[in-house]
């Protein structure tokens, strides 16, 4: 029942996240999703009541709904028009292949250090990824502004 509830949450949040992805900068939604992931993972480490699992699974569904539609739309935006299929394939390949070492790391940490250390590590990786994505977006935005300024100054000269 709990697993089904997660999927209902993902369904609702994916609809909302997809709609927001058309109006809000996609990178911000991805970052928001990853932050929700980190917070949820930390909270799972301290959950000790049955209802905590239900609430956290509902919130965990929002991670998927915020990040997945925006990630896919961002891939479409970044990939050249003639290579979008290959870009989506590469994206899914990287996500899939990274799941194996991620799962092994999580399992090893859970077994050797305990559930809180494993979940905190997952949260730390998500926050690090969110910060790196924010830095990449800031760099990309700065470069676009510089290109625009250079174009405008050449045009006005």
N, C-alpha and C positions, 0 to 999 in steps of 0.2 A: 504494500500500500504506500509506503514511504517513497519507494522508487517511482511509482506511478505519479505521486504528488509532485516529485521533482520535475517530471516530464510535463505535467500540466503547467507548472510554474514557468518552465522553459518556453512552452507554447505561448503563454500570455505575454511574457517578457520579450520574446522574439518578435511578436507582432508590434509591440510598442517600440522596441529597439530598432527594428527595420524602418518604422515610420520616422523615428527621431533621426536615423542615419541620413535621411533625405533633407533634414533641416538643420542639424547640429553638426559641427565639424566632426568627421568620423574618428579622427585620432582621439578626440576628447572622450567619445563614447567607449572606445577600446580601453583607454586609460581608466575610465570610470569602472568598466567591467573588471579589469584586473585588480583595481583597488577593492572592489566588492569581494572578489575572490580571496584576496589577502585577509581582509577583515573576517570573512566567513571561516576561513581556515583557522585563524587564531581563535575564534569563538568556538569552533568545534573542539578544540583542545581543552576547553574548560566546560563544555556542556556536560551536565550530570543529571539531567531530568529528561524524561521521554519527550515532553513537549518542546524542549530545546532542539531536538533533532528535526521536528516538524517545522519549526520556525526557520531554522538554519537552512533546511533543504529548500524552503520557499525562497529565501534570500539567495541561496546558491543558484537557483534557477535564473535569477536576475543577472547574475554574472554572464551566463550564456546568452541571455536575451540582449544584453547591452553590447557584448563584445562580438559575438559571432556574425550578426548581420553587418555590423560596421567593419569588421575585419575583411569580410568578403567584398563589400563595396569598395573598401580602400584598395584591395588587390586589383579590382577592376579599374580604379582610377589610376593606379601606378603602372599597370602593365600596358605596353604598347598595344594598339588595337589588333594587330595581326598575331599577337602572342598571348592573348588572354587565356586561352585554353591551357597552354603550357604553363602559364603563371599559376593558374588554379591547381593544376596537377602538381606542380613543384611545391606550392604552399601546403597542400594536403599530404604530400610525401614527407615534407620536413616535420609537420605536426605529428604524423604517424610514427616516423622513425624516432623522433625525440621522446615519444611516449614510453618506449622500452627502457632507456636509461633512467628516465624520470621515475617510472614505477619501481625499478630496482633500487634507486636511491631512497625513495620513500619507504619501501619495505625494509631495507637495511637500517635506516634511521629508526623506524618504528620498533624494530626488533632489538637494536643495540642501545638506543637512547630513549626510547619511549614515544608514545603517541604525540605528546606536546612538542617534542623536538622535531619530529617529522613534519607535523602540521606547520610549525613556526618556520621551518626551512622552506616549505612550499610557499608560505606567505612572503617570506623575504625574497624569494626568487621572483614572485609576481610583482612586488613593489620595485625591485631592481629593474625588471622589464618595463614597468610603467614609467619609471624615471628615464630610462634609456630612450623609450619612445617619445617622451616629452622633449628630451634634448634633441633628438633627431628632427622632430617637427619644428622646434624653434630654429634649428639650423636651416632647415628647408625653407621656412618662412622668411628668415633673414636673407638667404640667398635670392629668393624670388623678389624681395624688396630691392635688393642691390641691383639685380638685373633690370628691374623696372626703372629705377633711378638712372641707371646708365643709358637705357634706351631713351628715356625722356630727355635727358641732357643732350644726347646726340641729335635727337629730333629737333630740339629747340635751338641748337647751334647753327 
